[in-house]
């Protein structure tokens, strides 16, 4: 149903609290919901997220699980499920990037315990019913209302220390959600509006953040405002992913990430220009609207140049992919296809993977 005069759009019950210092509202939200036993999920104690939250949760019994890792391996999920059960947790609070929130969602799926998400990167997972689990080097994804966080707190001050490289690749990861939403078969005028808002916000914010970090002006309000703009963009892009279907780009990222353990956000950054170029002939009208808004002629080439300009990796070989594995990756990507505007064919797909491996500019085909 892709006619813009006739469409379906579903909203889901979710509260979003956005803005500087909104983390301080966590205690009141937890109290209002009646939660008393919290499992706090983070992606590593070195970030200090648990220490930030502990004073706000002093009225609760809190246990920390800091083993959230990339691609949500099932063996880690099983450890975390044990922690939920032993602690008799009535709420999971996930703070961090996509790994932490992905683990929180896996716990919600496996135990039914509600989740609060506090994202500090731009992954966007907190806005979707999509979950991913990796078992025996195969990443599978699914959708369930059970995994959607009931509360999301976006506080830009939590992302002030986010390193530039992670800022860039996480932001482009978010942009990828929105780009695929633009030409998804179940898109709507609402998701199109969110997608363009999100992409523009992130592509404007990232250079401002880079300049502040480079100039050493990270103590200014302008820097906080740029972080806020990026976080808003991530929210919009995540909301698009939550309301539309994933296509070739996400399929490739799930295959390459889950089966070859490549870093998630960097993978999105490498693959996005090539996936756009692959789909361009079948999604010209939707992409032209984005081109016009951004003032570019080819969004695939523009994203490739944007990544390069801001120091992001553009080659699979630089992420640890082995050239000998490209044929297998191609075979995996052809299985259980995601809906995509252009038919996914072996020859062009293998060429796409080769170009991405070598870090070449995207080819229109």
Helices and strands as residue ranges (DSSP letters): E 15-18, G 22-25, H 26-33, E 37-41, G 45-47, H 49-54, G 55-57, E 61-65, H 74-87, E 91-96, H 98-111, E 115-119, G 125-127, E 130-135, E 138-143, G 145-147, E 151-154, G 156-159, H 164-182, H 189-215, H 221-243, H 248-260, H 264-279, G 280-282, H 284-294, H 299-309, G 316-319, G 323-325, H 326-334, H 346-358
